[in-house]
Amino acid sequence: MNTPMTRSRSALLTAVAAVLGAAGAWWALRPAWQVPLPTGANLAEVRMQDFRDALYFPIREFLAGGNPYDPAVMFGNWPVRQGFNLYQPYHLVLHLPFALGDYHVGAVAYGLTSVLLLVLLAALAASRVRLRVPLPLALGTAVIAALLVFSQVGKAQLYLGQVNPLVALGAAGALALRSSSPRWASLALAVAWLKPQFGLPLTVLLLARGSRRVALTGTALAAAASLPVVALLVVRGGGIGPFLDAITANLANATGTDYGAVDSPTAQRVDVAAVFFRLTGWLPPGIEPAVLIGVLGVSAVLVRRLDALADTDSGFDTGAVADLLTGVAVVVTVVHQPGDVLLAVPAMAAAAVAWRRRRWRAVGLALVALAVPFLHLHVVDTAISAVLGGRASVTVDGVAVIAAWVLLVAFAVRATRTPRPAAADLSAGTTA
């Protein structure tokens, strides 16, 4: 990348990707300024529904002196369709600036911030690629960011006003920086804890991979940030008892909704328990904790083994696959939606480089499977619904993500069958 011609070509490609990405972002941001002001008459409005239900009005209730975790309070006081899920309490302070003013101002500001977070996620992915491929960081960032805003996963974040870009950046940052910069990785993990279904499994897998300092410090930071908010809510509510009653009601509301229940035929959840129910119509007792323990147990053993393949020739490649297996395991363990695969984007980029070098069949197939949620555009969804029915359209993403986890597990089992395989064997590839 030293010749003027190469620099010129790189600059041109970067500019083209940036322009295309900006156009895609502008298109995806339109719901933020077009959505009508929420009222009781338009609760079915989907545009910016997560910004409305999980950020703006919960924070307004918090500022008004109430407890947004209490579903009865939220449904009684504000025009929301969904209860405020059990985000970490520091969420109410972290996102406070977006709820201080007019609804539309907050929505647009939040949408623009989400685009910036997607760009930062793309930059993290490009930096992982550069460890093996001499790709200019600006070019890699522009290309990956453009792909994200044009993908179904990226567009959904902006259309719904989801908090996932921030949580995904935190989770991906914790994985990418755990060895090189433990302090930043700890802060990133604290951000990932904003959604406990990200923070808990990720912390367990980081502990399994030997990143004890990151796991414990990040968890402690998240707890320390949340405790003052919890204390305030407890005092306001009249004690710990009423506060726990509100949390219990919150859990009951969340598990009883069509979009969140494990046994809902229309929920777009991609975790093993929910997908198993949609495929079979059967929900064994205790399946969710069993899946959590089983998936984390298997994944913890295998990512630790992959990390042990640390010779100079294979260390990056097996480490990239370990990061990808970690990210996918987080998504298939507990309650997760298709957009949650965002956290795996940097690991996907690094694993793609590893596949390019090694031609590991199972890793390549896993990457193809993980591309399914990103390619599940409206026209694709319409075709699936027309041919296979609506139930299939909300299940295909989950099947693909779980298949990716199974493929990565199969690869890890074969690659780590012996304690330390020869570099030549890894270079030759495997059909695992």
N, C-alpha and C positions, 0 to 999 in steps of 0.2 A: 504493500500500500504506500509506496514511496514515490512513484512516478506521478508527474502532473496529470497524465491521461487517466490514471487510476483514481486519483483524487477527484478529478472532474467527473468521472463516471459515477463515483460514489456519491458526490454531492448532488448530481442530477437524480439518481435513483432515490436518494433520501428526500429530495424536494417533491418528487412525484408521489412517493409513499405518504409524505406528510400532507400533501394537498388532498389525496384520496381519503386519508384518515380524517382530516378536518371536515370534509364533506360528509363522510359517514357519521361523524360525531354530531354535526349540525342536524342531520336528519333524525338521529336517535334522540336528540335533546328536545325536539319539538314538543313532546308531551309535557315537559316541565313548564313551558309558558302557555300552552294551549289548554291545559286541563282546567275545567271550571272550578270555582271556589266550592269546596265541599259543603254540602247541605244534607239534611235528612232525606231529601228527595233523590239524590244522585249517589247513594252509597254503593251502587253497583259499578261505578266508574273504576276502571282498572288502571288507567294512567296515574302514575305516581301514588299508587295505593299504599305501598310500603312506606314511602315518605310521610303520607298522611297518617297511617295507622300505627307505625312503629317509631316515628320520630317527632313530627311536628306537634300533633295533639297530645301525645304522652308527655312531652316536655312542657307544653302549655299547662297541662294539669299539674305537673310538678311545680311549675312556677306559681300556680294558683294556690298551692298549699295542700294539694291532694296526693293520693297514692295511685299512680298510673298502672300499677300491677294489679289493681282490683278491677276485674272486668265490669262489675256493676257500675263502678264510678265512671269508667271510660265510656261505656255504652249509654249511660244516663246523661253525661255532660257534654259529649262531643260527637260530631258526625263521623263515626268510624264504623267500619264493617267487621274488623278483626280486633280481637283483644291484643293488648301489648304483651308480647311474649317475654320470656325470662331472659332478656338481655342483661348483661352485667349492669349494675346500677350506675357505674361511671359513664355509661352511654348517655345518660340524661344530662350530664355536665359537658362531656366531650362534644356533643352536637348542639349544645345550647345556642350558639350564634345563629343557626339556621332557623330557629323558632322564635327569635326575638321580635321579628318584624312581620310584614305582610306575608301571607301564605305563598303568593306567586314569587315574591322576591326570594324567599327561603327555598322554594322549589328549584328555581333557576340556579341559585348559588350552589345548592346541593348537587344538581346535575353537573354543573361545571367542575365541581370538586371531584365528582365520581369519574369524569373523563380524565382528570389529572391523575387520579389514583390508578386508572387503567394504563396510562402512559408510564407511570412509575413501575407498575407490574411488568410492562413490556421491557422497560430498561433493565429490570432485574433478570428477566429471561435472556435478553441480549448479552448481558454480562456473563451469564453462565455459558452461552454458546462461545463467547470469545476465549474461554479457557482452552478450547481445542481448535477453533476456526478463526482465522484472522479477519473477522468481520468488524467493520467500523461500528462503534457503539451507537452512533446516531442513526446509521442506516438500519441496523438490527432493531433498534427501538421503534423507528418509524414504521417498519414493515410489520412487526408484531402488533404494535398498537392499532394499525389500520386493520389487520386481520381480526383483532378483538372487537372493534366497534362495528364491523360488518357481520360478525358472527351472531348467532342467535343468543348465545350466552351473554355476550357483551351488550347487545341491544336490549336484552331483557333487564339488565341492571339499570339502564337509563330510563327505560320505558316505565318500570315499576318503582323506580327510586329506591332500590335496595341498598343495604349497607354492606353487601358482600365484597365490593372492591376493596374497602378498607380492611375487612377481616381477612380476605384472601392475601392481600399484601403483607399483613402481619404474619400469617401462617407461613407463606412462602419465604419471607425474610428470615424467620426463625430457622427454617431449614437451611437456607443458603448461607447464613452468617454464623451458624452455631460454632464452627471451628475457627474461622478467621477473625470474628469480632463478637465474642460472647455477650458483651454489654448491649450492643445493638440488637443481637438476637433475643436477648431477654426482654428488651422493650417491645420488640416485634411480637413475641409470644404473648406479652401482656395485652397487646392490641387484639391478637387472635382470640383471647379469652372473652372478648366482647360477646361472642356467641359461645356458650359453654360446650355446644356440640362440636365446635372446632377445638376449643382449648383443652378439654379433657383428653380426648384420644391423642392429640398431638403431644401433649405433655407426657403421657405414658410412653409413647414411641420415642420421644427424645431421651427419656430416662433409659429406655432399653438400648439406645445407641450410644450411651455413655455421656450425653450432654446434661449431666446432673445439675451443673451450675445454671445453665440456661433454663432448664425446666423449673427448678425451684425458685430462682430469682424472678422469672417472668410471671409465675403463678403468684408469688408474694406481691409483686407490683400491682397485678390486677386486683388482688384482695385489698391491698392498702388503698387503692384508688376508689374502691367500691364501699368500703366500710363507713366513711363519713356520710355518704348518701343513705346507706341503710340505717344508720343511727338517726338521721333526720326523719326518715320515713317512720321509724318505730316511735319516735317521740311525737310526731304529728298524729299518728294513728292511735295513740293511747296505750302503747305497750307492745311487747313482743307477741302476745297472743293474737290481737287483731291483725298484726302484720303477717303472721304465719297463716291465719285464716285467708287473707287476701292471696297469698302465694298458692295455697291449696286450691282456691277457686280458680286461679289463673291456670294451673295445671289441668284441672278438670275441663276448663273451657278449651284449652289448646288441643287436648286429646279427643275432644268431641266434635271437632270441626271437619267438614268434608275435605279441606285442603291439608289438614295436619294429622288426622287420625291414621294409625298404622293399617286399619282395616277399611280404609276408604277406597272404593274402586276408582275414584276420580283424582286422588291425590297424586301429584307428580314426584313424590319422594323417590329417591334413588338408592336408599339404604336397603340392605338385604331383607330385613323383616317385611317392609312394605311391598317390595317387589315380589317376594315369595307369596304374599297374600293375593296380589293382583294376578299372579300366574296360576295359582291353585285354588283360590277361594277359601283356603284353610289357614287359620291362625293358631298355631300351637301355643299353649299357655307358657308364658315366660320367654317367648322367642326373642324379644328385644334385648333383655340383659344377656341372654345366651349368645346372641349374635355379637354383642359388644365384647364380651369376654373372649369368645372364640376367634373373632377376626383380629382383635388386638393381640391375643396370645400368639397366633400363627405369624402375624406380621412382625411382632417384636422379635421373635426368634430369627426370622429370615433377614430382616434389615440389619440385625447385628452381625449375622454371618456375612452378608454382602459387604459391610463395612470392614470386615476382617481381611478381605481381598485387597490389601493395600500395597501391593508391589507397584513399582513405578510405571509399569506398562498398563496395568488394568485398574489402578486405583480410582482415576476419574470416572471411568466407564461404569464400574460396579457401584461407585458412590452415587452416580446419577440415577441408576436404576433403584438404588435404595431410597433415594429421595422421592422418586416417583411412586414406589410402593408405599412409602409412608403417607404421601398425600392422598392416594386413592383409598388406602385403608381408612383414613379419617372420614372420607365421604361415605363409605359403605357401612360404617358401624352403627350410627344412630341417625336421628332425624336429619335428612339432608335433601335439598332440592337440586335439580340439574345445574343451576348456576353456581353451585358450590364447588364445581370442578375448577373454577378459576384459580384456586389455591395451587393447583398442580401445573399451571402454565409454565413457570420457570423450569420445573423438573421435567416437563414434557420436552421443552427445548433442549435441555442438556441430554436427556435420554435419546432424543432424535440424533444428536451428534454421536452418541455412543453407538446407536444402531448403524449409523452411516459407516463407522469404523469397523464394527464387529459383525454386522449382519445377523444379529441375534433375532431369530424368527419370532419367538414369543414376545420380545420387546416391541418389534415392529407391529405385530398384530394388536398388542395392547394400545399402542399409540393410535392405530386406526380406530379401535373401539372407543377410545377417549375423544376422538374427533366427532363422534356422533352427536353429542349434545350441542357442540358448536355449529354443526351443519344442519341442525333440526330447525330450519327456517319455516316460515308460515306455509310456503308452497309445499314443502316436504310433509309438514304436519297434515295439511289438507289431503294429500295423496294417501298417507298412511290411514287416516280416518276413513277415507272413502273405500279403501280396499280391505282393511283389517278391522275397522271400527274404532270408536273413541277410546276404548280401554287400551288398545294397543298403542295409540298415539301417546298416552301418558305413561306407558311402561317401557317403551323402546330405549329411552335414555338410561333408565335404571339397569336394564339388562346389559346394555353396552358397558356401563361403568363397572358393574359386577364382573362381567367377562374380562375386562381389563385387569381387575384385581386377581382373578383366577390365573390368567396368563402370566402375570408378574410373579405370583406365588410359584407356579410351575417352573418358570425360569430360575428363580432363586433356589428352589430345591435342587435342581440339576446342577446349577453353577457352583453350589456350595456343598456338593455331595462329598468331595474330599476337602480336607482342611485348607489347602492352599494350592490350587491347580496351577500348572505351569503357565507362564505368560503366553507361550506359543499356542497352547490349547485354547485360551481365551481369544487370541488373535484370529485363530482359524474359524471361530464362531461356533455356535451350538444351535441345534434345532429345538431346544427346549421351548 
